Every structure is written in C-alpha cells, then in structure tokens.
Amino acid sequence: MEVKDRIRRALPRTLGDSVAFAFMFFMIHFVGFFELLVVLPVIYQHHQGYGEYWCHVVAGWFIYFQVCALNSGLFTPAVD
C-alpha cells in the first residue's frame, strides 16, 4: 500500500471528525509540552541538583516521541 493511500485512509472524512481530530491533535501536544516544560520545573524547583528532573524530562520525551511515532504509523509495517 502506498503512503498516500495510508494517509488518505487515516484522515477524517466529515467536518465533525475533522474538528475533533484537529482538537485532539493540538491538545495532546499542548498537554505533553505543558507537563514537561511547565509542571515538572515547578515540582522540582526546591530539590537539590537536577538529576531527578532531567531523568523525568528524558523519560517524558522518550515516551512522548514513542507515542507520536506509533500513532503516526512510522514504525508499523504496511499491511496489504
């Protein structure tokens, strides 16, 4: 199956689906960045050193990129 066919099948077809898709697409990324860049620094602002903070940031980015890659279909085999 070609990439264009896979993309065409994944995109929403109706206006309601498109609005929901766009909202979820932006909100998932917004919440992910907010948690990693705003919430975590506030939680770890009184801790000595940055070891725990960076451990959580690296783990958070790893999980974030894994979820994005899996949801985009980059690492899934093409099924004919």
Secondary structure, 3 states (H helix, E strand, C coil): CCHHHHHHHHCCCCHHHHHHHHHHHHHHHHHHHHHHHHHHHHHCCCCCCCHHHHHHHHHHHHHHHHHHHHHHCCCCCCCC
